[in-house]
Amino acid sequence: MAELMKLEEVADYLRVAEKTIYRLVDKRGIPAIRVGHQWRFDKAAIDIWLHQNSTDTKVRVTKK
């Protein structure tokens, strides 16, 4: 059974502002399901999306 999260919950889960989630939904950048007038987010789909869209960044520190 899928675990659906509300917008507030997914914003908390991803540690971003709710406005950021709205922007991602508008750009279809995050997997979301419309239930009535509210957005719902499948936790498993969010985890997959997060893994696929994460970037491995390496920081290079140099001495002066």
C-alpha positions in Angstrom: 0.0 0.0 0.0 1.3 3.4 -1.0 2.1 5.9 1.8 0.7 9.3 0.6 2.0 12.5 2.1 0.5 15.9 2.2 2.3 18.9 0.7 3.4 20.1 4.2 4.7 16.6 5.0 6.7 16.3 1.8 8.2 19.8 2.4 9.2 18.7 5.9 10.6 15.4 4.6 12.7 17.1 1.9 13.6 20.0 4.2 12.4 22.7 1.8 9.8 25.4 1.9 6.2 24.6 0.8 6.5 27.2 -1.9 9.4 25.1 -3.4 7.2 22.1 -3.6 4.5 24.1 -5.3 7.1 25.3 -7.9 8.2 21.7 -8.5 4.7 20.6 -9.0 4.0 23.4 -11.4 7.1 22.4 -13.5 6.2 18.7 -13.2 9.5 18.2 -11.5 8.3 16.1 -8.7 5.9 13.1 -8.8 2.6 14.2 -7.4 -1.0 13.0 -7.5 -4.0 15.3 -7.4 -6.7 14.2 -4.9 -9.6 16.6 -5.1 -8.1 20.0 -4.7 -5.0 18.9 -2.9 -1.7 17.4 -4.0 -0.5 14.1 -2.5 2.9 12.6 -2.8 3.8 8.9 -2.8 6.7 8.5 -0.4 8.3 5.6 -2.4 8.1 7.7 -5.6 9.6 10.7 -3.9 12.5 8.6 -2.6 13.1 7.3 -6.2 12.8 10.8 -7.6 15.2 12.1 -5.0 17.8 9.4 -5.7 17.6 10.0 -9.5 17.8 13.7 -9.2 20.5 14.0 -6.6 23.9 15.1 -7.8 27.2 13.9 -6.5 29.1 17.0 -5.9 32.7 17.1 -4.9 34.1 20.1 -3.2 37.7 21.0 -4.0 39.5 22.8 -1.2 42.8 24.6 -2.1 45.2 26.3 0.2 46.4 29.8 -0.5 
